[in-house]
Amino acid sequence: MGTLDKLTERLSRGVARRTSRRSTLAWLGAAITGAAAFPVLPVARAASGSPHGGGDGGTHTPYATGNPQDPGDRKSCDYWRYCAIDGFLCTCCGGSVSTCPPGTEMSPITWIGTCTNPADNRAYIISYNDCCGTSSCGQCMCNRNEGDRPQVRPQSNNDYNWCLGTQSSVYNCSTAVIVGVALEQPK
Amino acid sequence: MRSHALALVLSASLAGTALAASPPAYPAPLPEEPIPAVDTLPRQWPASWVLVHDFHFASIVDGRVYVLDTTSPERPVRGMIRASQFANMLLAAPRGEVLTSETFYSRLSRGERTDAVTIWDMATLEPKGEIVMPGGKRQQSVTYPQLFQLTNGGKWALVANFTPAQSVSVLDLDARKVVSEIDLPGCAQIYPTGTRGFTSLCADGSLLSIALGPDGQVASSKTVEKVQDIDRHPLFSTPAWVGQTAWFVSFYGQVQGFDMSGPVAKPLPGAFSVGTAEGGAPEWRPGGWQVITSDARGLLYVLMSPNGREGSHKDGGSEVWVLDTAKKARVARIALRGVAAAISVTREAVPHLIVARGDGEIDVHDAATGAFVRGLGRAGGANPILITPVPAAGGPGQ
């Protein structure tokens, strides 16, 4: 698993555009970030017998990137970019690590994590944009709660549905998009 | 056509065989049964019944709440209530009603959004009415009970909003209308407080208590600083209620009470630990979704995981630790039959601990002895995450 460091950078993206309630935004600020909603782990974990659960409950054929600098199985919760993801993996749902499935809309506001790529040992900023407008994918559920805090800290809570600012708040799956390198030097 | 003809021949042949084989012990056929026929439920449900919320991860737009008879392994499911799209549910037993707070789109996953509270009749499970909430603000998240609560003697409902701006809508259940909206910047969750008001927990570790006037507007508000250390000792958002005292447990097992009977929440002095035990790897901590609950006597029940560590707080627990708040001590440990996400205790004369396991099984234990009594199978659906007991006849609400 990559390391998870909650970003302190302020990334407001769509939030400011889509709400008029400035009083809340003052603190929510840009730290929010939001993304991926969800699921309570205990259910999936216990049901699957796997620490990361899995909506499909069965085995799957690994799906590697083919790029030695981006190693791992993109359908596995252990893939390095998923260090702070929470939801169904879009790779299992018709999309990919960085794209939403056809027919969905990508959430403009996201939950951000930093994950360390084991190949080049760089810490990348990963944006967990949700894909919205189609019902729950139900495949490859992946949920981790390191650093998760109660809902009084929305920027640190993964139970919110972050399909906000989209035409529909119906959640389908989550991506894990590289949006930058957090540290110039390898750790 | 040929297959139809063959089917008819077979049918006649089988019927003939059946007639010939009829034993004399059954001289009369089974009686005809009237159709249509739909069951109903008693207006007041027994205290052995519970409501189990199935979040239904694999199709969140189709969440549901099951009405379960915990005395009946043969026929535990007595009915089902819709709970769509990150819904919340409230049992308003004195009103004979179940309330759901839901979100809908006109084309299931797309189209016009409608947020509404639906009022369901406990006897028929049919909708009696609804209150539409404008603005598309209703908070959508994995279901916490404290996002939808009653106040003002059960006449009003409070609904949490998140856009991500935070606010609370006040609904008059009899007038079937939204009467006000209270801005709640930086605070979350709704804990009914006093006779007409609520408390929320805030991001800086404080709490905010708001008393409402008869018009639903803020009559007074008060901040109480430093009631929790969110960074080092965060409290689970869902408490156990004993009357108007809310007992919270922290991620690390500290128990803290708040008196919610007055207009301003009061932290009770003397927080205490759930205790420790051998066998932890690395240590025992509370874990699950509904991790703390109470019985009618005021004992607390905490769902505990032996694999407590950072990030384990939603992993579920394999034991329930019973706490006496007067003695500030653990009085029992109950071993469960599997890892559980939610626990609750019935208000029966002989109370039972109801356990929703991670594999969907619902188990019934004797609350006093901890002994396993019966299993109800997967009567709670795919993802049972909250259990609501039915209050004893004439007793207070949940």
Interface residues (C-beta under 8 A of the other chain):
Chain A: V15 R18 T19 S20 R21 S23 T24 L25 A26 W27 L28 I32 G34 A37 F38 P39 V40 L41 P42 V43 A44 R45 A46 A47 G55 G133 T134 S135 S136 G138 M141 N143 R144 N145 E146 G147 D148 R149 P150 Q151 V152 R153 P154 D159 Y160 N161 C163 L164 Q167 S168 S169 V170 Y171
Chain B: F55 F57 A58 S59 I60 V61 D62 Q85 F86 T103 Y105 L108 S109 R110 G111 R113 Q139 Q140 S141 V142 Y144 F162 T163 P164 A165 Q166 S167 D183 P185 G186 C187 A188 Q189 L201 C202 A203 I230 D231 P234 L235 F236 S237 G287 G288 W289 E310 G311 S312 H313 K314 D315 G316 G338 V339 A340 A341 R357 G358 D359 G360 A382 N383 P384 I385
